[in-house]
Amino acid sequence: MNSIPLAHTHTASPLHEGRAPVWPALTLAALMFAAAAACVPWLQGWATDYGAILVYWALALHLAIAIGLVRWAVRTRRTDYRSQRY
């Protein structure tokens, strides 16, 4: 019996049982890259208004998070693929 009221047990399909959400992570990373590319024309104005260090540091952090998502998704997908082969 669950200790949380109205909680139900999650029944995962056998195809996706124990898998990480790789495709949503890749989609989010692609959207983050697109957002960064779309903001390029305004970067100089924001740097003038708010300070170059703050704006470019925020851009670097934003891109680092997107790159981290891609790296995590690729590693996870590669690990899942290799574990299925053997």
Buried (B, 14 or more C-beta within 10 A) or exposed (E): EEEEEEEEEEEEEEEEEEEBEBEEBBEBBEEBBEEBEEEEEEBEEBBEEEEEEEBEEEBEEBBEEBEEBBEBBEEBBEEEEEEEEE
